[in-house]
Structure formats: C-alpha cells, structure tokens
Amino acid sequence: MSERTRDFGHYGARGIKGSDAVARQLDQLTGYIATPITAKRGLMARLRYLTKSEHARTAAREAGLTVTDRTIKAWLEGKQRPSNSSLKQIEAAYRTVRRQNVARYLLRRLNDGGGTRVEIHPFNQSQVDRRFQRVLEYRSLNIRRWDMLIRAWAAGDAGGLDDAWVDVIVDLGSQWGKYEYVSAVGFAA
C-alpha cells in the first residue's frame, strides 16, 4: 500500500508498529512459563513441555531444537547442563511450539461471538513540535476475523502480521494510517 508510513518518528513521535503490539498482547495471552530458563525449574518445565509426546518432540525439532535425544535425557536427569546457545535454542523452540499449540484456542476465543473488541491507543507525540502534531484519539474496533493475524503470529511471520494488521485497521476509514503505529493495543480472550 502506498499510504503506509515510511519514516515514523522523523519528528520525534514514539510508538511501535500496531502489529508488534498485537503480537505482544497475544504473547501475554499465551501464558508462557514464568520462571526464567536460567533457573533449574524453568529449564525443566520447558524441557518437559517439549518432550512430553512424540508430537511435541517433532514440533521442537521443526522449531530449531537440534540436540540429540540422548542430550535431552541427560539434561532432564540433571547429569548435564545446557550451554548458553542450547538454552537459547530451547527457549526459542519452546515459544514457537507454545504459540502453535495455543493458536487454535486463541483463534476460537477471539472469533467467538462475532469477534473481539480491540482498544487502540495512539502513539506518543509529546516530543513532536506542536506544528507537526496530529489530532489523535483513542479508538476501538471490533475485529471479526482473526485468522490472518493468528496464523502470522503463530508462524512468527512479522511481515505477514504487519500486513494483516493493516488489513484490519483499514476499517477505521480514512484515518487508518494514524493507527499503523501505536503506543498500545489491548484485547482479551
């Protein structure tokens, strides 16, 4: 789309892409393990999640966990400690598999009852010179079909999620470009 923002923040505005705010909110609704991976409890919880079934092990391998089953067994038994690069692989695989597992549930919840109301908070322009400031207001929008947003989020496709977000906010009418970048997006499932 030619109307999309090309140089956000040029005059001092602060915010994030609306698609990134949606991804953050979906991540928050996902309910990841709260204990950090550096703690034994957090590591064990993630490893159990990634190895509890053959399906989970296959998904973990597809998500980038490249160590052998023997190494994973040694980690689970406490005979060996993962290296820092292995911890990063475990965390990335855990988050990817968790997103894929939760995506179907979130999609059903967000589409249920005709969609979900989304609050869109405009970006911060407190650092913008008065003559360049826009009139922005808090907006809300009912998103009826979350399929493209959830599919892109679950796949970790930032570009696809951004395109899906723009397709949604076009429903705001001629002012949709003001909400491509936001300070926050809020919704519940």
Secondary structure, 3 states (H helix, E strand, C coil): CCCCCCCCCCCCCECEEHHHHHHHHHHHHHCCCCCCCCCHHHHHHHHHHHHCCHHHHHHHHHCCCCCCHHHHHHHHHCCCCCCHHHHHHHHHHHHHHHHHHHHHHHHHHHHHHHCEEEEEEECECCCCCHHHCCCCCCEEEEECCCHHHHHHHHHCCHHHHHHHHHHHHHHHCCCHHHHCEEEEEECCC
